[in-house]
Amino acid sequence: MALTPAEKQRRYRLKLKLDPVKNDEAKRKHLERYHAKKKLVKDMTEREHRAAKRRWKIANKKRRERQKAAQQLVENTPPFTPRSGTPDSPRCRSRKRVRRDQSALYRQNVKLQEELERLKKKCNKYKKRYQRATA
């Protein structure tokens, strides 16, 4: 049976990881490619530098927010309590699965309805523009 490209790639990468010399060489090449693409600040124009600083600022802000949220989660999480020895019955598990699937479908439905409303508004906007332009 023929292998799919993804399976071939997976096998190739596994073989590569097993050989430490080849693995180091591949990592080094990847790093060189990365550094070749990466533009240094001294090589940027002022405009590019401002844009990069703006991106860095936003990325750092998001990173700090994520860290803060994770820290609050750790602080506010109560200590682990072991579950009682009564496992869920198969009936209960299937009911949970049904509820989970239904709620996922409901959320998807709500999103689609919002998208439909947005597109209807857009359609009406362009209809009015056309009518005003032809009148």
C-alpha positions in Angstrom: 0.0 0.0 0.0 1.4 3.4 -1.0 2.2 5.9 1.7 0.6 9.4 1.7 2.9 12.3 1.5 2.2 13.1 5.2 3.1 9.6 6.2 6.4 9.8 4.2 7.2 13.1 5.8 6.5 11.6 9.3 8.8 8.6 8.6 11.5 10.9 7.3 11.4 13.1 10.3 11.4 10.2 12.7 14.5 8.8 11.0 16.1 12.2 11.1 15.4 12.5 14.9 17.0 9.1 15.5 20.3 10.2 14.0 21.8 12.9 16.2 24.3 14.2 13.6 21.7 14.6 10.9 19.2 16.1 13.4 21.8 18.7 14.5 22.5 19.5 10.9 18.8 19.9 10.0 18.3 22.2 13.1 21.4 24.3 12.0 20.1 24.6 8.5 16.6 25.6 9.7 18.2 28.3 12.0 20.2 29.6 9.1 17.1 29.9 6.9 15.3 31.7 9.7 18.2 34.2 10.2 18.5 34.8 6.4 14.8 35.7 6.3 14.8 37.8 9.5 15.4 41.4 8.8 17.6 43.2 11.3 16.6 46.6 12.8 19.7 48.2 11.2 18.6 47.1 7.8 15.0 48.4 8.2 13.8 51.7 7.0 12.3 54.0 9.6 8.8 53.2 8.5 9.4 49.4 8.7 11.0 49.9 12.1 8.0 51.8 13.4 5.7 49.1 12.1 7.9 46.4 13.6 7.9 48.2 17.0 4.1 48.5 16.8 3.8 44.7 16.2 6.3 44.0 19.0 4.3 46.2 21.4 1.0 44.4 20.6 2.6 41.0 20.8 4.2 41.8 24.2 0.9 43.1 25.5 -0.9 39.9 24.5 1.9 37.8 26.0 1.7 39.7 29.3 -2.1 39.3 29.3 -1.8 35.6 28.7 0.7 35.2 31.5 -1.5 37.3 33.8 -4.6 35.2 33.0 -2.6 31.9 33.5 -1.3 33.2 36.8 -4.8 34.2 38.0 -6.1 30.8 36.9 -3.4 29.1 39.0 -4.1 31.3 42.0 -7.9 30.9 41.8 -8.0 27.2 41.1 -8.9 25.2 44.2 -6.6 22.3 45.2 -7.2 19.0 43.5 -9.7 16.7 45.2 -9.8 13.1 44.2 -13.0 11.8 42.5 -15.2 9.4 44.3 -15.1 5.8 43.2 -18.4 5.8 41.3 -17.7 6.0 37.6 -20.3 7.6 35.2 -22.8 5.2 33.8 -22.7 4.7 30.0 -26.1 6.3 29.8 -24.9 9.4 31.6 -21.8 9.6 29.4 -23.9 9.3 26.2 -26.3 12.0 27.5 -23.3 14.3 28.1 -22.1 13.6 24.6 -25.5 14.4 23.2 -25.7 17.7 25.2 -22.2 18.6 24.1 -23.1 18.0 20.5 -26.3 19.9 20.7 -24.7 22.9 22.3 -22.0 22.9 19.7 -24.6 22.8 17.0 -26.5 25.7 18.7 -23.3 27.8 18.9 -22.6 27.1 15.2 -26.2 28.0 14.4 -25.9 31.3 16.3 -22.7 32.2 14.4 -24.3 31.4 11.1 -27.3 33.6 11.9 -25.0 36.5 12.9 -23.1 36.0 9.6 -26.4 36.0 7.7 -27.5 39.2 9.4 -24.1 40.8 8.6 -24.3 39.8 4.9 -27.9 41.0 4.7 -26.9 44.5 6.0 -24.0 44.6 3.5 -26.4 43.6 0.7 -28.9 46.3 1.6 -26.1 48.9 1.9 -24.9 48.2 -1.6 -28.5 48.2 -2.9 -29.0 51.6 -1.5 -25.7 52.9 -2.9 -26.7 51.6 -6.3 -30.2 53.1 -6.1 -28.7 56.5 -5.1 -26.2 56.4 -7.9 -28.8 55.6 -10.6 -31.4 58.1 -9.2 
